[in-house]
Amino acid sequence: SHQNAWPFMEPVKKTEAPGYYQVIRFPMDLKTMSERLKSRYYTTRKLFMADMQRIFTNCREYNPPESEYYKCANLLEKFFYTKIKEAGLIEK
């Protein structure tokens, strides 16, 4: 529900991002993560965090730094790490 999560809600559509799947070998998005949560794929915190980080990394690899997508990735990543630190899931 975060205001900067919108670019990451669903898998990237080939029609909207030409060449994305040639550049990004391991795509990830929040819908896929939600499905993985429901199916109990995440057996460790590390697996969950790796997928979340992959969203940000993929975005920054494909998009230029001045793009809205890149900025959303930075803001959402900052929010994510703030929240997991507050929850005591990682060191501050």
C-alpha positions in Angstrom: 0.0 0.0 0.0 3.0 2.3 0.0 2.8 5.2 -2.5 6.0 4.2 -4.2 5.2 0.5 -4.6 3.0 0.9 -7.7 5.8 0.0 -10.3 6.5 -3.3 -8.4 3.0 -4.6 -7.8 2.9 -7.0 -10.8 5.4 -8.7 -13.1 6.9 -6.3 -15.7 5.0 -6.5 -19.0 7.1 -7.1 -22.1 5.0 -4.6 -24.0 5.7 -1.9 -21.4 9.5 -2.6 -21.0 11.1 -3.8 -24.3 14.1 -5.9 -23.7 13.5 -6.2 -19.9 13.7 -9.9 -19.9 17.0 -9.9 -21.9 18.5 -7.6 -19.3 16.9 -8.9 -16.1 17.5 -12.7 -15.7 15.7 -13.1 -12.4 12.6 -10.8 -12.3 10.7 -10.3 -9.1 7.6 -8.3 -8.1 5.3 -8.0 -5.1 2.5 -10.1 -6.5 5.0 -13.0 -7.0 6.3 -12.5 -3.4 2.7 -12.5 -2.1 2.1 -15.8 -3.9 5.3 -17.2 -2.4 4.2 -16.1 1.0 0.9 -17.9 0.7 2.6 -21.1 -0.5 5.1 -20.9 2.3 8.1 -20.6 0.0 9.9 -18.3 2.4 11.3 -20.7 4.9 13.8 -18.1 6.1 13.9 -14.3 6.5 16.9 -14.3 4.3 15.0 -15.7 1.3 12.2 -13.1 1.7 14.7 -10.2 2.0 16.6 -11.5 -1.0 13.5 -11.4 -3.2 12.6 -7.9 -1.9 16.1 -6.7 -2.6 16.0 -8.2 -6.1 13.0 -6.0 -6.9 15.1 -2.9 -6.2 18.3 -4.2 -7.8 16.4 -5.2 -11.0 14.7 -1.8 -11.2 18.0 0.1 -10.9 19.7 -2.2 -13.4 17.1 -1.7 -16.1 16.0 2.0 -15.5 18.1 5.2 -15.6 18.8 7.0 -12.3 16.6 9.9 -13.3 13.6 7.8 -14.0 10.5 7.7 -11.8 10.9 3.9 -11.4 14.4 4.2 -10.1 13.3 6.9 -7.6 10.4 4.7 -6.5 12.8 1.8 -5.9 15.0 4.0 -3.7 12.2 5.4 -1.7 10.5 2.0 -1.2 13.8 0.3 -0.3 14.4 3.0 2.4 10.9 2.5 3.8 11.3 -1.3 3.7 14.6 -1.3 5.6 13.3 1.3 8.1 10.3 -1.0 8.9 12.3 -4.2 9.3 14.7 -2.4 11.5 11.8 -1.1 13.6 10.5 -4.6 13.9 13.9 -5.9 15.1 14.3 -8.2 12.1 17.8 -6.8 11.3 20.4 -4.7 13.2 20.0 -1.0 13.2 
